Amino acid sequence: MSRVSRHSSLTRPSHAWSRFKDLLFTGPLEKAFSEFESLRKAFPAEPPPIKLYNSLLKASLKQSRPDLVSSVYKDMFLSRVPIETRTLNLLMASLCESGRLGDARRVFESMSEKGCKPDGVSFRVLVSGYCREGLSFRGLELLNEMGKFGCSPDRKIYNAVVSGFCRENKVVEVERLVERMVKGGVFPDEVTFTVRISALCKAGKVLEAYRIFQNMKGDNGSGFPRPDVVTYSVMLDGFCRKGMLGKAEELVALMKSDGLSMDVGCYNIWLAGLVRNGKLLKARLVLVEMVEKDMKPDVYSYNIIVDGLCKEGMVLDARSVLDIMRDNGISPDVVTYSCLLHWYCKKGDIAEANKTLEEMMRDGCFPSISTCNVLLQSLWKEGRISEAELLLEKMNEKGYSLDKISCNIVIDGLCKSGKLNKAIEIVDGMWFHGSAALGGLGNAFLGLVDNTTNGKKCFPDLVMYSTLIDGLCKAGRLDEAKKKFSEMLVRNIAPDSVIYNTFVYNYCKKGKLSSAFRVFRDMERKGCNPNTKTYNFLIRGLGKVCRIDEIQDLINQMQKRGIPPDVLTYNIQIDSLCEVGRLKEAASLLDEMLRKGITPNVSSFSVLIKGSFRADDFEAAQEAFEIALTICSQKDVLYGLMCDELCGCGRLSEAKQLFEAAVERGMSVECFPYKSLFEGLCKEEKVDDAHSLLNKMVHKGYTFDPAVFMPIIDIFGMRGNKHEVDDLSEKMMRMAARYDQLNVVGSCARNRQSPSKMIQNDKKKYDHGHTEGILNGLHSDDGSWMAMKVVRRVQSGWGQGSMPSLKMRKPNVLDDW
């Protein structure tokens, strides 16, 4: 029994409420409220004075207890205590904080009925509520009504609306309101200026924000408030997000010279800016500076560094930061571990990801659903379905409510791994069991999900059907895809352009153009507007069957509808025209692209150059090549393409000159058919040219396929040129070592054949006669023996490393879809 209640019979109500007031201001709120309820039972006919009610309302509001506010106000109402404006202001503040703006507005509008008149605080509470909920224009409308009630807006209410417009990126409205403040005799303070600077920075107008900042710094007697730490922090964030690190560094120095100490929040902004712009070393020095100045970094400070290191692939350094955190008494949190998990998953290192997850759980950090989804997606990507199933089971056991992202990851993984029937089973089951249907990748683990989880069922959505339909179409199961499309419509899920485009693309791919156009017309009827991609699929389909005139009809239709063609649209047209030999029309499209501000890419010129060579029009190909060099940045690809075409039509002299020019310029030779070129030169008995070019490549420091040496060694061996054979054999061995090393580090992952195919190619080309000639030409000294060893090694596939294609990787004729 409480102290107040125990002596209620001997204590007058006024004394009891006076003691309660002391308890309210000194004790915990829960205890005070318990005493309040006891006193109301003890003195039901003697409620406390209105001021005490207001104090209890204010205390409840401060601790974000809208339930207590409601209870106190209800007691006031039943006790018929006369209500003051301040009482209703506190009630409105509580309702706004709870997101019940409509109720707060009704309280505001009923104030006159209760004998109260709204004051400046009443307006500020409701205006601030509107602005916090993203309804700043409603807040401004209410501000405009203040004059009707004899109230004038003060700086606080203006700042509330200015801050609201800032959050909504309404920069123009912010500036208009500040101008109105000044005209109304309300001078902006540091909050107003800081909010303006923030709004301009968010809109990308950093220099304009900086001018306002400089006005605050200026000593011109204008009365502008001086920038404080918050103002500096906002300006610093603006510079960092814009990548203006020089200006940011000047600002940090200026802040220190002004005698302002950077707080942890300001340091974190600076750290994030440095990391975001790749200045990790500088960021780590700033972290050291914080420690030296007794400005203890918080977990967010360390997380910034860990995230930056992980994104740069420096995961061991990131791990060392975790050790530093622990040494400094700061435990890594969910975000810290999630940074590491995301990196391991991105690189497909599931074993390390699982270890990190276990470490995380041991430290009492439980991953968020988004972190689990990242791991889940990585497991599907790596094809580790049983582990994905186990993770789903664990997520259910730990009480995670699988969200739509989880569901879509699983459906996408099943479709990509060819398990379409299982994906269909799950989607069908989700209509009855929600995300529970994912248990065990089917309905086997429905018992893992309790009724409360089922209360938040996750049903199939547009993305899920889109994924399933795409998988069925790719598998050639178009009829089943159409059934799922019909099911969507029955379930009131409106298909979007992505789903329609999936059908259009797959029908065109199979040559079913009439079906593709039927889908296209249905798309228009259903109010789903075709886009550039839709037209590109149709144009490509028509181009494959040489229906050029119909392509032009589609292009005209696109223009009438205001759908802009892109570079791919033009590339398809150029390719189609080249296929039917209409080279002049194809070339004219390049001019049209440039007139419309569409820059041709390598593929644009690739199809034109190839078409010109097919038509034996070398001059047209040369002209297209020269124009391409002035427009495209991928010079090595263009040189390689031209060289390949020259080799293909037997113009080895021109191919050799082009390749030699590329070597002189230090271009990468990955895209060149250099092996075909050397073989061709040797077959045409131009071995000296081949030998000279090979030496130039070696001298320039190139690392390339060592099998290039073989036809030259072969001919020198048959001629009996022992010195040349020994010299080339030694160079070939050194090149082999470099080439093997390059393969080990994965730098030659592109344009590479499998070892088995490489062996077959070598056997075909060298088993009949070539090897015999080399062996006959070699003598039995050490140099010859080593050369023979290298030759045999090359012939058998050059060790365990895979070797690039002996033929150049041909650039795609058209961009990928």
C-alpha positions in Angstrom: 0.0 0.0 0.0 1.5 3.4 -1.0 2.6 6.0 1.4 -0.1 8.5 0.2 -2.9 6.0 0.2 -2.0 4.6 3.6 -2.6 8.0 5.3 -5.5 9.1 3.0 -8.0 9.2 5.9 -5.7 11.5 7.9 -4.5 13.7 4.9 -6.4 16.4 3.1 -6.6 16.0 -0.6 -4.6 19.2 -1.2 -1.7 17.9 0.9 -1.8 14.6 -0.9 -1.7 16.1 -4.3 1.2 18.4 -3.2 3.2 15.4 -2.2 2.3 13.7 -5.4 3.6 16.7 -7.3 7.0 16.2 -5.6 7.0 12.5 -6.6 6.1 13.3 -10.2 9.1 15.6 -10.6 11.6 13.4 -8.8 10.5 9.8 -9.2 10.0 7.4 -12.2 6.9 8.0 -14.3 5.5 4.5 -13.8 5.7 5.0 -10.0 4.1 8.4 -10.2 1.3 7.2 -12.3 0.6 4.3 -9.9 0.4 6.9 -7.1 -2.0 9.0 -9.2 -4.4 6.0 -9.7 -4.3 5.3 -6.0 -5.0 8.9 -5.1 -7.9 9.1 -7.5 -9.4 6.0 -5.9 -8.8 7.5 -2.4 -10.3 10.9 -3.4 -12.7 10.2 -6.3 -14.6 13.5 -5.7 -11.4 15.6 -5.3 -9.5 15.6 -8.6 -6.1 17.4 -8.7 -5.8 20.9 -10.0 -5.6 21.4 -13.8 -1.9 22.4 -13.5 -1.1 19.0 -12.0 -3.0 17.3 -14.8 -0.9 19.3 -17.3 2.3 18.3 -15.5 1.4 14.7 -15.7 0.4 15.0 -19.4 3.8 16.7 -20.1 5.8 14.0 -18.3 3.9 11.3 -20.2 4.6 13.1 -23.5 8.3 13.5 -22.7 8.6 9.8 -22.3 6.6 9.0 -25.4 3.7 7.4 -23.5 0.6 8.2 -25.5 -1.3 5.5 -23.6 -0.8 7.5 -20.3 -1.7 10.7 -22.0 -5.0 9.2 -23.1 -5.7 7.8 -19.7 -5.0 11.1 -17.9 -7.1 13.1 -20.4 -10.0 10.6 -20.0 -9.8 11.1 -16.2 -10.0 14.9 -16.6 -13.0 14.6 -18.9 -14.9 12.3 -16.5 -14.0 14.5 -13.5 -15.3 17.6 -15.4 -12.1 19.5 -14.7 -12.1 22.8 -16.6 -9.7 22.3 -19.5 -7.1 24.9 -20.5 -5.6 25.6 -23.9 -2.3 24.2 -22.6 -4.0 20.9 -21.8 -5.3 20.6 -25.3 -1.9 21.6 -26.7 -0.4 18.7 -24.8 -3.1 16.3 -26.1 -2.5 17.4 -29.7 1.2 16.9 -29.3 0.7 13.4 -28.1 -1.7 12.6 -31.0 0.7 14.1 -33.5 3.5 12.0 -32.1 1.4 8.9 -32.5 0.7 9.8 -36.1 -3.0 10.6 -35.5 -3.0 13.9 -37.3 -6.7 13.7 -38.1 -7.6 13.3 -34.4 -5.2 16.2 -33.5 -6.9 18.4 -36.1 -10.3 17.6 -34.6 -9.1 18.6 -31.1 -7.7 21.8 -32.6 -11.1 22.6 -34.3 -13.1 21.8 -31.2 -11.1 24.1 -28.9 -13.6 26.9 -29.0 -16.4 24.5 -28.0 -14.4 23.7 -24.9 -14.0 27.3 -24.1 -10.4 27.5 -25.2 -8.7 29.7 -27.8 -5.8 28.4 -29.9 -2.5 30.1 -29.2 0.8 30.2 -30.9 1.8 26.8 -29.3 -1.4 25.2 -30.6 -0.5 26.2 -34.2 3.1 25.2 -33.8 2.2 21.7 -32.5 -0.2 21.0 -35.4 2.0 22.6 -38.1 5.0 20.6 -36.8 2.9 17.4 -36.9 2.0 18.0 -40.5 5.6 18.8 -41.5 7.0 15.7 -39.8 4.5 13.5 -41.8 5.6 15.1 -45.1 2.5 17.3 -45.4 4.3 20.7 -45.3 1.9 22.4 -47.6 -0.9 21.5 -45.1 1.3 23.0 -42.4 1.8 26.2 -44.4 -2.0 26.5 -45.0 -2.5 26.3 -41.2 0.2 28.9 -40.6 -1.6 31.2 -43.0 -4.8 31.0 -40.8 -3.0 32.2 -37.6 -4.0 35.8 -38.2 -7.7 34.9 -38.0 -7.1 33.9 -34.4 -5.0 36.9 -33.5 -1.7 34.9 -33.6 1.4 35.8 -35.4 3.9 33.1 -36.6 7.1 33.2 -34.7 10.6 31.9 -35.7 9.9 28.4 -34.3 6.8 27.8 -36.4 8.5 29.2 -39.5 11.5 26.9 -38.9 9.2 23.9 -38.6 7.7 24.5 -42.0 11.2 25.4 -43.5 12.5 22.1 -42.1 9.5 20.2 -43.6 10.0 21.6 -47.0 13.7 20.8 -46.7 12.9 17.1 -46.0 10.6 17.1 -49.0 13.3 18.7 -51.2 11.1 21.7 -51.9 14.0 24.2 -52.3 12.0 27.0 -54.0 9.4 26.9 -51.2 12.2 27.1 -48.6 13.6 30.2 -50.1 10.1 31.8 -50.5 9.3 31.2 -46.9 12.6 32.6 -45.6 12.0 35.7 -47.7 8.5 36.0 -46.2 10.0 35.6 -42.7 12.3 38.6 -43.2 9.5 40.7 -44.7 7.3 39.9 -41.7 10.0 41.1 -39.3 11.0 37.6 -38.1 14.7 37.3 -38.6 16.1 33.8 -39.4 18.3 32.2 -36.8 21.1 29.6 -37.1 18.4 26.8 -37.4 16.8 28.6 -40.4 20.1 29.1 -42.2 21.2 25.5 -41.4 18.0 24.1 -42.8 18.4 26.2 -46.0 21.9 25.0 -46.5 20.8 21.4 -46.0 17.9 21.8 -48.5 20.3 23.3 -51.2 22.9 20.6 -50.6 20.3 17.8 -51.0 19.2 19.4 -54.3 22.8 19.4 -55.4 23.2 23.2 -55.2 26.3 23.0 -53.0 27.9 26.2 -54.1 24.7 28.1 -53.6 24.5 26.6 -50.1 28.2 27.6 -49.5 27.3 31.3 -50.4 24.7 31.3 -47.6 27.3 29.7 -45.3 29.8 32.5 -46.2 27.2 35.1 -45.4 26.9 33.6 -41.9 30.7 33.8 -41.6 31.0 37.3 -42.9 31.6 40.2 -40.5 29.5 42.8 -42.3 27.2 44.0 -39.5 24.2 42.3 -41.2 23.3 40.5 -38.1 23.5 37.0 -39.6 23.9 34.2 -37.0 27.3 32.6 -36.8 27.5 29.0 -38.0 27.6 26.4 -35.2 28.8 22.8 -35.3 25.6 21.6 -36.8 25.8 24.2 -39.6 29.4 23.1 -40.3 28.4 19.5 -40.3 25.6 20.0 -42.8 27.9 22.0 -45.1 30.7 19.4 -44.8 28.2 16.6 -45.7 27.2 18.6 -48.8 30.8 18.9 -50.0 31.5 15.3 -49.3 28.4 14.0 -51.1 29.3 16.1 -54.1 32.9 14.7 -54.1 34.3 18.2 -53.4 36.9 16.9 -50.9 39.2 19.9 -51.3 36.5 22.2 -50.2 35.6 19.8 -47.4 39.1 19.8 -46.1 39.2 23.6 -46.2 36.0 23.6 -44.2 37.4 21.3 -41.5 40.4 23.6 -41.2 38.2 26.6 -41.0 36.1 25.1 -38.3 39.2 24.4 -36.2 40.5 27.9 -36.7 37.1 29.3 -35.5 37.7 27.5 -32.2 34.8 25.0 -32.8 35.5 21.4 -31.8 34.3 18.7 -34.1 32.0 16.3 -32.3 31.6 12.6 -33.1 28.8 13.3 -35.5 30.8 15.8 -37.5 33.8 13.4 -37.6 31.6 10.6 -38.8 30.4 12.8 -41.7 34.0 13.5 -42.6 34.9 9.9 -42.3 31.9 8.8 -44.5 32.9 11.5 -47.1 36.5 10.3 -47.3 35.5 6.6 -47.6 32.8 7.3 -50.2 35.4 9.0 -52.3 38.0 6.3 -52.0 40.3 8.1 -49.5 40.6 5.2 -47.1 44.1 6.0 -45.8 43.1 9.5 -45.0 39.9 8.2 -43.3 42.0 5.9 -41.0 44.3 8.9 -40.1 41.1 10.9 -39.1 40.1 7.9 -36.9 43.5 8.1 -35.2 43.1 11.9 -34.8 39.8 11.3 -33.0 41.4 8.9 -30.5 44.3 11.3 -30.0 41.9 14.1 -29.2 39.9 11.9 -26.7 37.0 12.1 -29.1 36.1 8.4 -28.7 34.9 6.9 -32.0 31.5 5.2 -31.8 30.4 2.0 -33.5 29.2 4.1 -36.5 32.7 5.6 -36.9 34.2 2.1 -37.1 31.4 0.8 -39.3 32.1 3.5 -41.9 35.7 2.3 -42.1 34.8 -1.4 -42.2 32.2 -0.8 -45.0 34.8 1.1 -47.0 37.5 -1.5 -46.6 35.0 -4.3 -47.6 33.9 -2.4 -50.7 37.6 -2.1 -51.8 38.1 -5.8 -51.2 40.4 -5.2 -48.2 38.6 -7.7 -46.0 41.6 -8.6 -43.9 42.1 -5.0 -43.0 38.4 -4.8 -42.2 38.8 -7.8 -39.9 41.6 -6.0 -38.1 39.3 -3.0 -37.5 37.0 -5.3 -35.6 39.9 -6.3 -33.3 40.6 -2.5 -32.7 37.0 -2.0 -31.8 37.0 -4.7 -29.2 40.3 -3.4 -27.8 38.6 0.0 -27.4 35.6 -1.5 -25.6 33.2 -1.2 -28.5 31.4 -4.3 -29.7 30.7 -4.8 -33.4 27.0 -4.6 -34.1 24.7 -6.0 -36.8 25.9 -3.4 -39.3 29.6 -4.3 -38.8 29.0 -8.0 -39.4 26.6 -7.3 -42.3 29.4 -5.4 -44.1 31.6 -8.5 -43.9 28.8 -10.8 -44.8 27.8 -8.8 -47.9 31.4 -8.8 -49.1 31.8 -12.6 -48.7 28.5 -13.2 -50.4 29.4 -10.9 -53.3 32.6 -12.9 -53.9 30.8 -16.2 -53.5 32.8 -17.2 -50.4 29.9 -18.9 -48.6 32.1 -20.7 -46.2 33.5 -17.4 -44.7 30.0 -15.9 -44.8 28.7 -18.8 -42.7 31.6 -18.4 -40.3 30.9 -14.7 -39.9 27.2 -15.5 -39.3 28.1 -17.9 -36.6 30.6 -15.4 -35.0 27.9 -12.7 -35.2 25.4 -14.9 -33.4 27.9 -15.8 -30.7 28.4 -12.1 -30.0 24.7 -11.7 -29.5 24.1 -9.9 -32.8 21.2 -11.3 -34.8 21.2 -10.6 -38.5 18.4 -8.5 -39.9 16.0 -10.1 -42.5 17.9 -8.1 -45.2 21.2 -9.6 -44.2 19.7 -13.1 -44.3 18.3 -12.3 -47.7 21.8 -11.4 -49.0 23.2 -14.7 -47.8 20.2 -16.6 -49.2 20.7 -15.0 -52.6 24.4 -15.9 -52.6 23.5 -19.6 -51.8 21.1 -19.7 -54.7 23.6 -18.0 -57.0 26.2 -20.6 -56.1 23.7 -23.4 -56.7 23.9 -24.6 -53.1 20.2 -25.4 -52.8 20.4 -27.7 -49.7 22.2 -24.9 -47.7 19.6 -22.4 -48.9 16.9 -24.8 -47.6 18.7 -25.1 -44.3 19.0 -21.3 -44.0 15.2 -21.0 -44.6 14.6 -23.5 -41.9 16.8 -21.7 -39.4 15.2 -18.4 -40.3 11.8 -20.0 -39.5 13.2 -21.4 -36.2 14.5 -18.0 -35.1 11.2 -16.4 -35.7 12.0 -14.4 -38.8 9.0 -13.5 -40.9 10.1 -14.0 -44.4 9.4 -11.0 -46.5 8.6 -10.6 -50.2 12.3 -10.2 -51.0 13.0 -13.6 -49.4 10.2 -15.2 -51.4 11.4 -13.6 -54.7 15.0 -14.7 -54.1 13.9 -18.3 -53.7 11.7 -18.3 -56.8 14.4 -16.6 -58.8 17.0 -19.2 -57.6 14.7 -22.1 -58.5 14.0 -20.7 -61.9 17.7 -20.1 -62.7 18.7 -23.6 -61.5 16.1 -25.2 -63.7 13.7 -26.3 -60.9 10.7 -24.7 -62.5 8.2 -27.3 -61.2 9.3 -26.6 -57.6 9.0 -22.9 -58.2 5.4 -23.4 -59.5 4.5 -25.6 -56.6 5.7 -22.9 -54.1 3.9 -20.0 -55.9 0.7 -22.1 -55.9 1.2 -22.9 -52.2 1.8 -19.3 -51.2 -1.8 -18.4 -52.1 -2.8 -20.7 -49.2 0.1 -20.6 -46.8 2.0 -17.4 -47.6 5.7 -17.4 -47.1 5.3 -20.6 -45.1 5.2 -22.4 -48.5 9.0 -21.8 -48.7 9.7 -24.1 -45.8 11.8 -26.9 -47.2 11.4 -25.4 -50.6 7.9 -26.7 -50.7 5.2 -27.6 -48.2 7.2 -30.0 -46.1 8.0 -27.6 -43.2 4.6 -25.8 -42.8 4.7 -26.8 -39.2 7.7 -24.5 -38.6 5.5 -21.5 -39.1 3.0 -20.7 -36.4 -0.3 -19.0 -36.7 1.1 -15.6 -35.8 3.5 -15.7 -38.7 0.7 -16.9 -41.0 -1.1 -13.8 -40.0 1.5 -11.9 -42.0 1.2 -13.9 -45.1 3.4 -13.1 -48.0 1.5 -13.7 -51.2 2.9 -13.8 -54.8 3.4 -10.4 -56.4 4.2 -8.9 -59.8 7.9 -9.5 -59.4 7.4 -13.2 -58.5 5.1 -13.9 -61.5 7.5 -12.0 -63.8 10.4 -14.2 -62.6 8.4 -17.4 -63.1 7.1 -16.4 -66.5 10.6 -15.5 -67.6 11.9 -18.9 -66.5 9.1 -20.8 -68.2 9.7 -18.8 -71.5 13.4 -19.4 -71.4 12.7 -23.1 -70.9 10.5 -23.1 -74.0 7.4 -23.7 -71.9 5.4 -20.8 -73.4 2.0 -22.4 -73.0 2.6 -22.8 -69.2 3.8 -19.2 -69.1 0.6 -18.1 -70.7 -1.4 -20.0 -68.0 0.5 -18.2 -65.3 -0.2 -14.9 -67.1 -3.9 -15.7 -67.0 -3.6 -16.7 -63.3 -2.2 -13.2 -62.7 -5.1 -11.5 -64.2 -7.6 -13.6 -62.2 -5.7 -12.7 -59.1 -6.0 -9.0 -60.0 -2.2 -8.6 -60.5 -1.8 -6.3 -63.5 1.0 -7.3 -65.8 3.6 -4.6 -66.6 5.8 -3.9 -69.6 8.5 -6.3 -68.3 6.2 -9.3 -68.5 4.8 -8.3 -71.9 8.4 -7.8 -73.2 9.3 -11.3 -72.0 6.6 -12.8 -74.2 7.5 -10.5 -77.2 11.2 -11.4 -76.9 10.7 -15.1 -76.7 8.2 -15.3 -79.5 10.6 -13.3 -81.7 13.5 -15.5 -80.7 11.5 -18.6 -81.8 10.5 -16.8 -85.1 6.8 -16.6 -84.1 6.4 -13.0 -85.2 2.7 -13.1 -85.6 2.4 -14.2 -81.9 4.8 -11.5 -80.9 2.7 -8.8 -82.6 -0.5 -10.2 -81.0 1.1 -9.8 -77.6 2.1 -6.3 -78.7 -1.4 -5.4 -79.6 -2.8 -6.9 -76.4 -0.3 -4.8 -74.5 -1.7 -1.7 -76.0 -5.3 -2.6 -75.5 -4.7 -3.3 -71.8 -3.2 0.2 -71.4 0.4 -1.0 -70.8 2.5 1.3 -73.0 5.2 -0.4 -75.1 8.7 1.0 -74.5 11.9 1.2 -76.5 12.8 -2.3 -75.5 9.5 -3.7 -76.8 10.1 -2.1 -80.2 13.8 -3.3 -80.2 12.7 -6.9 -79.8 10.2 -6.6 -82.6 12.6 -4.8 -84.9 15.2 -7.5 -84.2 12.7 -10.2 -85.0 11.8 -8.6 -88.3 15.5 -8.1 -89.1 16.2 -11.8 -88.8 13.8 -12.6 -91.6 14.9 -9.5 -93.6 11.5 -7.7 -93.5 13.3 -4.3 -93.7 10.3 -2.2 -94.9 8.2 -3.3 -91.9 11.1 -2.3 -89.6 10.8 1.2 -91.0 7.0 1.2 -90.3 7.8 0.4 -86.6 10.4 3.2 -86.4 7.8 5.6 -87.8 5.3 4.4 -85.2 7.8 4.9 -82.4 8.4 8.5 -83.5 4.6 9.2 -83.6 4.2 7.9 -80.1 7.2 9.9 -78.8 9.1 6.7 -77.9 12.8 7.5 -78.4 15.0 5.0 -80.3 18.3 4.2 -78.5 21.6 3.1 -79.7 20.4 -0.6 -79.8 17.5 0.4 -82.0 19.9 1.8 -84.6 22.4 -1.0 -84.3 19.6 -3.5 -85.1 18.7 -1.5 -88.2 22.3 -1.2 -89.3 22.8 -4.9 -88.9 19.6 -5.7 -90.8 20.5 -3.4 -93.7 24.0 -4.8 -93.9 22.6 -8.3 -94.0 20.8 -7.5 -97.3 23.7 -5.5 -98.7 22.2 -2.0 -98.3 25.4 -0.5 -97.0 24.8 3.1 -97.9 21.5 3.2 -96.0 23.2 1.6 -93.0 26.0 4.2 -93.1 23.5 7.0 -93.3 22.0 5.8 -90.0 25.2 6.7 -88.2 24.8 10.3 -89.4 21.2 10.3 -88.2 22.3 9.0 -84.8 24.7 11.8 -84.4 22.1 14.4 -85.5 19.8 13.1 -82.8 22.5 13.2 -80.1 22.8 9.4 -79.9 26.5 8.4 -79.8 27.2 5.2 -81.8 29.1 2.5 -79.9 31.6 -0.1 -80.9 28.8 -2.5 -82.0 27.4 0.2 -84.3 30.7 0.3 -86.2 31.3 -3.4 -85.8 28.3 -4.5 -87.9 29.0 -1.8 -90.5 32.7 -2.9 -90.9 31.8 -6.6 -91.0 29.1 -5.8 -93.6 31.5 -3.8 -95.7 34.0 -6.7 -95.7 31.3 -9.2 -96.7 30.5 -6.9 -99.7 34.3 -6.7 -100.5 34.1 -2.9 -100.0 37.4 -2.4 -98.2 37.3 1.4 -98.6 33.9 1.6 -96.8 35.2 -0.6 -94.0 38.4 1.6 -93.7 36.2 4.8 -93.6 33.9 3.3 -90.9 37.0 2.3 -88.9 38.6 5.7 -89.0 35.3 7.4 -87.9 34.9 4.9 -85.1 38.4 5.8 -83.8 37.3 9.4 -83.4 34.1 8.5 -81.5 34.7 5.3 -79.5 37.1 4.9 -76.6 37.7 1.2 -77.1 40.5 1.5 -79.6 41.9 -1.9 -79.0 38.6 -3.6 -79.7 38.3 -1.6 -83.0 41.8 -2.4 -84.1 41.3 -6.1 -83.2 38.0 -6.2 -85.1 39.6 -4.7 -88.2 42.6 -7.0 -88.0 40.4 -10.0 -87.7 38.4 -9.0 -90.8 41.7 -8.4 -92.7 43.0 -11.8 -91.8 39.7 -13.4 -92.7 39.8 -12.1 -96.2 43.5 -12.8 -96.7 44.9 -9.2 -96.5 47.7 -10.2 -94.2 50.0 -7.3 -95.1 47.4 -4.8 -94.0 46.5 -6.9 -90.9 50.2 -7.0 -90.0 50.6 -3.2 -90.3 47.6 -2.6 -88.2 48.7 -5.1 -85.5 52.2 -3.6 -85.5 50.7 -0.1 -85.1 48.7 -1.3 -82.1 51.8 -2.8 -80.5 53.7 0.4 -81.0 50.9 2.3 -79.2 50.9 -0.2 -76.3 47.4 -1.4 -76.9 46.1 -4.6 -75.3 46.4 -7.5 -77.8 43.6 -9.6 -76.1 41.1 -8.7 -78.8 43.5 -9.4 -81.7 43.7 -12.6 -83.7 47.5 -12.5 -83.3 47.9 -16.3 -83.5 46.0 -16.5 -86.8 48.1 -13.6 -88.1 51.4 -15.3 -87.2 50.3 -18.7 -88.7 49.2 -16.9 -91.9 52.5 -15.0 -92.3 54.4 -18.3 -91.8 52.2 -20.1 -94.4 52.9 -17.3 -96.9 56.6 -17.8 -96.2 56.9 -14.4 -94.5 58.6 -15.9 -91.5 61.1 -13.0 -91.2 58.2 -10.5 -90.9 56.6 -12.8 -88.2 59.9 -13.2 -86.4 60.5 -9.4 -86.4 57.0 -8.7 -85.1 57.3 -11.4 -82.4 60.6 -9.9 -81.1 58.9 -6.5 -81.0 56.1 -7.9 -78.8 58.6 -9.5 -76.5 60.7 -6.3 -76.4 57.6 -4.2 -75.6 56.9 -6.5 -72.5 53.7 -8.1 -73.8 52.5 -11.4 -72.2 50.8 -13.6 -74.8 50.1 -17.1 -75.8 53.5 -18.9 -76.0 52.1 -21.2 -78.8 52.7 -18.2 -81.1 56.4 -19.2 -81.2 55.7 -22.6 -82.5 55.2 -22.1 -86.3 58.2 -19.8 -86.4 60.4 -22.3 -84.5 59.0 -25.0 -86.8 60.2 -23.2 -90.0 63.6 -22.2 -88.5 64.1 -25.8 -87.4 63.4 -27.1 -90.9 65.9 -24.6 -92.3 68.5 -25.7 -89.7 68.8 -22.2 -88.1 69.9 -23.6 -84.7 70.8 -20.2 -83.2 67.3 -18.8 -83.9 65.6 -21.9 -82.7 67.5 -21.9 -79.4 66.9 -18.1 -78.9 63.2 -18.5 -79.6 62.9 -21.6 -77.4 64.4 -19.8 -74.4 62.0 -16.8 -75.0 59.1 -19.2 -75.3 60.0 -20.7 -71.9 60.1 -17.4 -70.2 56.9 -16.4 -71.8 55.3 -19.7 -70.7 56.2 -18.9 -67.1 54.7 -15.4 -67.3 51.7 -16.7 -69.1 51.1 -19.4 -66.5 51.4 -16.8 -63.7 48.9 -14.6 -65.5 46.4 -17.5 -65.7 46.9 -18.2 -62.0 45.9 -14.7 -60.9 42.9 -14.8 -63.3 43.9 -11.9 -65.4 43.3 -13.9 -68.6 39.9 -15.1 -67.6 38.3 -13.6 -70.6 38.6 -15.0 -74.2 39.9 -18.4 -72.9 39.3 -21.9 -74.2 39.1 -24.9 -72.0 42.3 -27.0 -71.7 40.7 -30.0 -73.5 39.7 -27.9 -76.5 43.1 -26.3 -76.5 44.8 -29.7 -76.7 42.6 -30.7 -79.5 43.4 -27.6 -81.5 47.1 -28.0 -81.0 47.0 -31.7 -82.0 45.0 -30.9 -85.2 47.5 -28.2 -86.2 50.8 -29.8 -85.2 50.5 -33.5 -85.0 50.9 -34.0 -88.8 54.4 -33.0 -89.8 55.0 -29.8 -87.8 56.4 -31.4 -84.7 58.6 -33.7 -86.7 60.2 -30.7 -88.4 60.8 -29.0 -85.1 62.4 -32.1 -83.5 64.6 -32.7 -86.6 65.9 -29.2 -86.4 66.9 -29.3 -82.7 70.2 -30.6 -81.5 70.9 -32.5 -78.3 72.5 -29.7 -76.3 70.8 -28.2 -73.1 69.1 -25.3 -74.9 67.6 -27.6 -77.5 66.4 -30.1 -74.9 64.7 -27.3 -72.9 63.1 -26.0 -76.0 61.7 -29.4 -76.8 60.3 -29.7 -73.3 58.6 -26.4 -73.7 57.2 -27.3 -77.1 55.8 -30.5 -75.8 54.3 -28.7 -72.9 52.6 -26.2 -75.2 51.3 -29.0 -77.4 49.7 -30.7 -74.5 47.8 -27.7 -73.3 50.5 -25.8 -71.5 50.2 -27.3 -68.0 47.0 -27.2 -66.0 46.1 -23.5 -66.9 43.6 -22.9 -69.5 44.7 -21.0 -72.6 42.9 -18.3 -74.6 41.3 -19.0 -77.8 43.8 -19.0 -80.7 41.3 -16.9 -82.6 40.2 -13.5 -81.5 37.0 -13.2 -79.4 34.7 -11.5 -81.9 32.9 -8.5 -80.4 29.1 -9.0 -80.2 27.4 -7.8 -83.3 24.7 -6.2 -81.1 24.5 -5.2 -77.5 23.1 -7.8 -75.1 19.5 -7.5 -74.0 
